[in-house]
Amino acid sequence: MSIKIDYDKCCWRDGKCVSCDCGQSEACNGCVEICPVQAIVRKDKVEIDKEKCIECGACVAVCPKGAITLE
């Protein structure tokens, strides 16, 4: 299994949150903060470090847009 990001659904684009209904106007609050091993970072887009990721699914559970899946 591995974590996948659907960038068409992701509310983090071009270095900022582009969704007013995810709870934050300046930045998202979810996948990066919940990750227990700091495997997710926000740059121009959300990126997952596959070396660090333990595939726990915490980020999947908090993604407000369903953009992150465990497949």
Secondary structure, DSSP 8 states (H G I E B T S, - for coil): --EEE-TTT-SEETTEE--TTSS-SSS--SHHHH-TT--EEESSBEEE-TTT-----HHHHH-TTS-EEE-
